[in-house]
Amino acid sequence: MVGSKKFNFLWIAFFLGPGLVGFTIFVLIPIVTSLYISFTEWDLLNSPVFIGLGNYQTLIADPDFWMSLKNTVFFILGYLPSVMAIGLGIALLLNSKLKARTFFRGVYFLPVVTSWVAVSLVWSWLFNPVYGLINYFLSLVGVTGPNWLTDPKTAMIAIIITSVWKDIGFIMVLYLGGLQNISPSLYEAASIDGANELNKFWKITLPMLQPTTFFVVMISLINSFQVFDQVNVMTGGGPGNATNVLVQNIYQSAFNFFEMGYAAAMSWALFIIIFSVSILQMWGERRTKI
Amino acid sequence: MAKISLQNIAKRYPNQERFTVEDFNLEIADQEFIVLVGPSGCGKSTTLRMIAGLETITAGSFLIDGKLMNDVAPKDRQIAMVFQNYALYPHMSVYKNLSFGLKLRKYAKDDIDSRVKQAASILGLTEYLDRKPATLSGGQRQRVAMGRAIVRDAEVFLMDEPLSNLDAKLRESMRAEIAKLHQRLKSTTVYVTHDQTEAMTLADRIVIMDQGKIQQIGSPVDVYNHPANVFVAGFIGSPAINFFDVRVENGYLVNDAGFKLKLSALALSKLPNLQPSQELTLGIRPEDIKVSENTESPEAGSTIEVEITVVETLGANVILHAKGGENEFVSRLNAGQYGRPGDKVTLWFNLERAHFFDKTTQQNLVSAKASNGDS
């Protein structure tokens, strides 16, 4: 048929169109625009002024940028191992023949579907040094709890605890899926081979979960570089700059100080960091495979 | 060396009314090759897994060399097992798969190395030692699974349908290899299969199970020639045995579907307690039904007129399906021309090799002893 190619094209355009329009307006144009803005000085009121790599030069010399990057890395170092270990631990528990395990799976997943703002408000209250439940429980065992969110030494720890609590369910679900993909006969073969439960965990479970672990690390790493909601609600980056993470810094530059160009430059720096870390991780993963 | 004793073994899973295995009694001699065979769900795998320690034993005693093993952990039972899906560790190389058990048992490094290499050479796996299971063919994986069992010199080998994932040709050659391996290693072996050919060719003794109960224990020749009941007769033998519901009338076996055969004197002599007009299930194997042109002057009353329905030519044999009245017959004949579907032929029945079962109890009316003469 002569017209069939054109006909097909129309249909393809018809089905792809809505998605493409959305993608263009809400993803592609902002990305390209933000790249352009990062080369300008712009306060939202006046027209942007092109300054070339000026923002990036400022960024490299800006101690605040490095401070917020350091805070972000500190957050990740505390958050990632904890959420993975606890998530895997609970997945292992809920994968066994526990009573009411379906119920518990649901319970542990609840925080994942709860809004970050709500969670942050509740935890702010829990961490309240005077009325909060956490210090109340600590006082029961004779410990005087710290001023969690207002003490620079403990504020980030409080953010980490909140984040771990909220994300355990997500990690748990991923690990549960991974665990259920492991054939029970492997464990049977191992127990005939002479393995005890610890051997089985280290020699069978963990290696068999490697693809899941890779996925978990990748997703969590990307997400935790972008940690923001809980910080913004619970501490606003304070006290001082104790919890001022990268995205909080970007947010402040853009919407408190109206330095849109500089904020865009920091966003691109964050993108490059996440991109590099992901590439590095994928490369490492490939090297350890078959 | 290991003798195994299973005494009144029973298995019932929680929340289940029926016993999966019941009243299982078996003494396995050292170096014996036992095959548990039966249809799926008959309890054969459960029995094997109880021997392995992968399932708890609900009741009864399980002994290896006189020692009670009911509550001993699998790793302390001196057993090795080959799983149906092989259960190879996917993240380990063939070498590591083979050495895993030895390492856990803290064998010396050189010892592990020499055992692994020896097993690999026996099984032709030497050049695959560095490969991961995913890169091996089905047959090679099967060998690795066997290798994992033999490196340890376990006293008892347990095999759970080890050949069922292979294609027909490979299955045949691996069957022969398992037989050779057993001759070489002489380990006491318990082998589970639903394939009667594997059972017949490998076993010293076959244990035929159905619905959790042992139906018969005996050598392959025994269970073929003297099936204890209708189930065994029907399960062992391919093509399957012919069954006819008949009753005895004036020295004849008859049914309302048009079946009529004279009971020969010899056949009668094996059935001393036969009542007049007793209802029987007659079992007669396909090779004991011949087309009468090929036999010399059949005795009167030992033949039935039939119409051929299907002719299957197998090279060395011809399987003839036929219908006479409402009765269906399957006969295995030597290669040759016997006619085409629709043709009428006369079938001759060798009733001296037939089996007579009580219609209600389904048990063979002739004890194995009494029928020894005709094997």
Interface residues (C-beta under 8 A of the other chain):
Chain A: S183 S185 L186 E188 A189 A190 S191 I192 D193 G194 A195 N196 N199 K203 I204 P207 M208 Q210 I290
Chain B: A52 G53 L54 A73 P74 K75 I79 A80 M81 F83 N85 A87 L88 Y89 P90 H91 F100 G101 L104 R105 K132 A134 T135 R148
